[in-house]
Amino acid sequence: MIISASYRTDIPAFYSDWLRARLDAGFAVVPNPYGGKPSRVPLSGPDVDGFVFWTRNARPAHDVFQRLFESGVPFLVHYTVTGYPTALETSVPPADAALDDIRRLADRFGPRCVVWRYDPVFWSSLTPADFHRENFAALAAALRGAVDEVTLSAAHIYRKTRRNTEESAGRAGFTWSDPPDGEKAALLRELAGLAADQGMTATLCSQPALLGEGLQPARCIDSTRLADVAGRPIKARQKGNRPGCLCAESRDIGGYDSCPHGCVYCYAVGNRQRAKDMLKQHDPASETLVPAPAG
């Protein structure tokens, strides 16, 4: 079993104390976000093949990574660095700090342990296509030799997060758009070429209609990469969670509406105030990261 920690929230940045306690206990209890019975997920022992972390700030969890490394448990870190203006990402670390952290992790644990995510590509008056070309090129140059893959996606504004985006746009005075697929695909191909210039493979997360030259389908829960880190085979069946997803089967231990980074386009947060409140109310000693949904 591969443990995902977590595409629903940023556990390394905000919930590393809870993660340490759950590793000590050897399990976590994960409420079903759609109702139903909670799951008890093992976090140690022969059933655990490795961990995949998702974060914008891994520094609070460095000791967790070291612990897994010393125990021979392989892990990957999907590290999102976009360098967008604060109007779009109100509470993320500065890009330079995140880049330094990626290089530090790659030096300590090897470049196969870290995947850079420039995700999502968001079209707005603050981040037009020219912004992405220049910004992405600078970030990729800074990460040359530290990572060998960058994962991209075109922003998809879901109904539940549209309100956040529109409220932020009105408050900060920017506009945003959802371009046609041809425009999205053209920019993604350009970014893939810039990545190749820096020795990186560009992959695209669960958007097969936008694939083009230089882009490969992403496998974010990547059992092959995890096996490379482990130095041994890891068998996991492909079990994507949406069309075009090529991820290996995993168990996610996070919870929605619990990440207070404040990214206007985030699919995992429908109410940003609720996410802030969730962090304030969080109990690091609890078996669950977030309470079970009401009713």
C-alpha positions in Angstrom: 0.0 0.0 0.0 1.2 3.5 -0.9 0.2 6.3 1.5 -0.7 9.7 0.0 -0.1 12.6 2.5 -2.0 14.3 1.0 -3.5 15.7 -2.2 -6.4 16.9 0.0 -4.3 19.2 2.2 -0.7 20.2 3.0 0.3 17.8 5.8 4.0 18.6 5.8 3.4 22.4 6.1 0.6 22.4 8.7 0.1 19.0 10.2 3.6 17.5 10.7 3.1 17.2 14.5 0.0 15.0 13.8 2.0 13.0 11.2 4.8 12.3 13.7 2.2 11.1 16.3 0.5 8.9 13.8 3.8 7.3 12.6 4.5 6.6 16.3 1.1 5.0 16.6 1.4 3.1 13.3 -2.0 4.1 11.9 -4.4 6.9 11.1 -8.1 7.0 11.0 -9.5 8.7 7.9 -13.1 9.8 7.7 -14.9 9.2 4.4 -15.3 12.7 2.9 -18.5 11.6 1.3 -20.0 10.0 4.4 -19.9 6.4 5.5 -17.6 4.5 7.7 -14.1 5.8 8.5 -11.0 3.8 7.5 -8.1 2.7 9.7 -5.0 3.1 7.5 -1.7 1.5 8.6 1.3 3.8 8.4 4.0 1.2 9.3 4.7 -2.5 8.8 4.9 -4.8 5.8 1.7 -3.4 4.3 3.2 0.0 3.7 5.3 0.3 0.5 6.1 4.0 0.8 4.8 7.5 1.1 3.9 10.3 -1.4 3.9 13.8 0.1 2.3 16.9 -1.4 3.4 20.3 -0.2 4.3 23.9 -0.7 6.5 23.9 2.4 8.3 20.7 3.4 10.6 22.3 6.0 8.4 21.4 9.1 8.6 17.7 8.0 12.3 17.3 7.3 12.7 15.1 10.4 9.9 12.9 9.2 11.6 12.4 5.9 14.8 11.6 7.7 13.0 9.1 9.9 11.6 7.3 6.9 14.9 7.4 5.1 16.7 5.8 8.1 14.0 3.2 8.4 14.3 2.2 4.7 10.8 3.4 3.9 10.8 5.1 0.4 9.0 8.4 -0.1 8.4 11.0 -2.8 7.8 14.7 -2.3 5.6 16.6 -4.8 6.7 20.1 -4.2 4.6 22.9 -5.7 6.3 26.1 -6.6 4.6 28.5 -8.9 5.9 32.0 -7.9 2.5 33.6 -8.4 1.5 37.0 -7.0 0.2 36.9 -3.4 -3.2 38.0 -4.6 -3.5 34.4 -6.0 -1.7 32.6 -3.3 -2.0 34.5 -0.1 0.0 32.4 2.4 2.6 30.3 0.6 6.3 30.6 1.2 8.4 32.8 -1.1 9.5 31.0 -4.2 13.2 31.4 -3.4 12.7 29.6 0.0 10.8 26.8 -1.7 13.5 26.4 -4.4 16.2 26.3 -1.7 14.3 23.6 0.1 13.9 21.5 -3.0 17.6 21.6 -3.6 18.3 20.7 0.0 16.0 17.7 -0.2 17.5 16.5 -3.5 21.0 16.8 -2.0 20.0 14.8 1.0 17.7 12.2 -0.5 18.5 12.2 -4.2 16.7 13.9 -7.1 14.4 11.0 -7.7 12.8 11.8 -4.3 11.4 15.2 -5.4 9.0 16.2 -8.2 8.5 19.9 -8.9 4.9 20.9 -9.6 4.0 24.0 -11.6 0.4 23.3 -11.0 -2.0 24.6 -11.9 -1.2 27.0 -14.8 -3.7 29.8 -14.0 -4.7 32.3 -16.6 -5.4 35.8 -15.2 -4.5 39.5 -15.7 -1.7 38.9 -13.2 -0.5 35.7 -14.8 -0.9 35.9 -18.6 0.9 33.6 -21.0 4.0 35.8 -21.1 4.2 35.7 -17.3 4.1 31.9 -17.3 6.8 31.7 -20.0 9.2 34.0 -18.1 8.4 32.8 -14.6 8.5 29.1 -15.5 11.8 29.5 -17.3 13.4 31.2 -14.3 12.1 28.5 -11.8 13.2 25.7 -14.1 16.7 27.2 -14.4 17.0 27.4 -10.6 16.1 23.7 -10.3 18.3 22.4 -13.0 20.0 19.2 -11.7 17.8 19.1 -8.5 14.7 17.5 -10.1 14.2 15.5 -13.3 10.4 16.0 -13.6 8.0 18.8 -13.5 4.2 18.2 -13.4 1.9 20.7 -15.0 -1.8 21.1 -15.3 -4.2 23.7 -16.7 -6.3 25.3 -14.0 -9.8 23.9 -13.8 -12.1 26.0 -11.7 -14.7 23.8 -10.1 -18.1 25.1 -9.1 -17.2 24.8 -5.4 -14.1 27.0 -5.8 -15.4 29.5 -8.3 -16.7 31.7 -5.4 -13.2 31.9 -3.9 -11.7 32.9 -7.3 -14.3 35.5 -8.0 -14.2 37.0 -4.6 -10.5 37.3 -4.7 -10.6 38.8 -8.2 -13.0 41.4 -7.0 -11.1 42.2 -3.9 -7.6 42.4 -5.5 -8.7 43.9 -8.8 -7.6 41.2 -11.2 -9.5 39.2 -13.9 -9.2 35.6 -14.7 -10.2 33.3 -17.6 -10.6 29.7 -18.7 -9.1 29.7 -22.2 -10.1 27.2 -24.9 -8.2 23.9 -25.0 -6.1 24.9 -28.0 -4.7 28.0 -26.1 -4.0 25.9 -23.0 -2.3 23.1 -25.0 -0.1 25.6 -26.8 1.3 27.2 -23.6 1.7 23.8 -21.9 3.8 22.7 -24.9 6.0 25.8 -24.6 6.5 25.2 -20.9 7.4 21.5 -21.7 10.1 22.8 -24.1 11.5 25.1 -21.4 11.6 22.2 -19.0 13.5 20.0 -21.5 16.1 22.8 -21.9 16.8 22.3 -18.2 17.0 18.5 -18.4 13.5 17.9 -17.0 10.6 15.7 -18.3 7.3 17.6 -18.3 4.3 15.6 -17.3 0.6 16.6 -17.4 -1.8 15.6 -14.7 -5.1 14.0 -15.7 -5.7 16.1 -18.8 -5.3 13.8 -21.8 -7.0 16.3 -24.2 -4.2 18.7 -23.6 -1.3 16.4 -24.2 1.1 17.4 -27.0 4.7 17.4 -28.0 7.1 17.2 -25.1 4.4 16.3 -22.6 3.9 12.9 -21.0 0.9 11.7 -18.9 1.7 12.2 -15.2 1.8 9.4 -12.7 1.7 11.4 -9.5 1.5 8.3 -7.3 4.4 6.7 -9.2 5.3 3.2 -8.1 8.2 3.1 -10.6 9.8 6.2 -9.2 9.1 5.0 -5.6 10.8 1.7 -6.5 13.8 3.6 -7.9 14.1 5.4 -4.5 13.6 2.2 -2.6 16.1 0.2 -4.7 13.6 -2.7 -5.0 10.4 -3.5 -6.9 7.2 -2.1 -5.7 4.1 -3.6 -7.1 1.0 -1.5 -7.3 -2.0 -1.6 -9.7 -3.0 1.5 -11.6 -6.1 3.0 -10.1 -6.6 6.6 -11.2 -9.2 8.7 -9.4 -10.5 10.6 -12.5 -10.3 10.3 -16.3 -6.8 10.3 -17.5 -5.2 9.7 -14.1 -2.5 7.1 -14.3 -1.7 7.0 -10.5 -1.0 3.8 -8.7 -3.4 2.7 -6.1 -2.9 4.6 -2.8 -4.7 5.6 0.5 -4.9 9.3 1.2 -4.8 10.3 4.9 -5.7 14.0 4.6 -9.0 15.9 4.6 -10.6 18.6 2.5 -11.2 22.2 3.6 -8.1 22.1 5.9 -5.3 23.8 4.0 -5.0 27.5 4.8 -2.4 28.4 2.0 -5.2 30.6 0.5 -4.7 29.6 -3.2 -7.7 31.1 -5.0 -8.0 28.2 -7.5 -7.7 25.3 -5.0 -10.0 22.4 -5.7 -9.6 21.0 -2.2 -10.8 24.1 -0.3 -14.4 25.3 -0.9 -14.4 27.7 2.1 -11.1 29.4 3.0 -12.3 30.5 6.4 -13.3 27.0 7.2 -9.8 25.8 6.3 -8.3 28.4 8.7 -10.8 27.4 11.5 -10.0 23.7 10.9 -6.3 24.3 11.5 -7.0 26.2 14.7 -9.3 23.5 16.0 -6.9 20.7 14.9 -5.7 18.3 17.7 -2.3 16.8 16.9 -3.1 13.9 19.3 -6.3 12.9 17.4 -6.4 9.7 15.4 -7.9 11.8 12.5 -6.6 14.9 10.8 -10.0 16.3 10.4 -13.3 15.5 12.0 -15.8 13.3 10.2 -18.3 15.3 8.0 -21.5 16.1 9.8 -24.7 14.2 9.2 
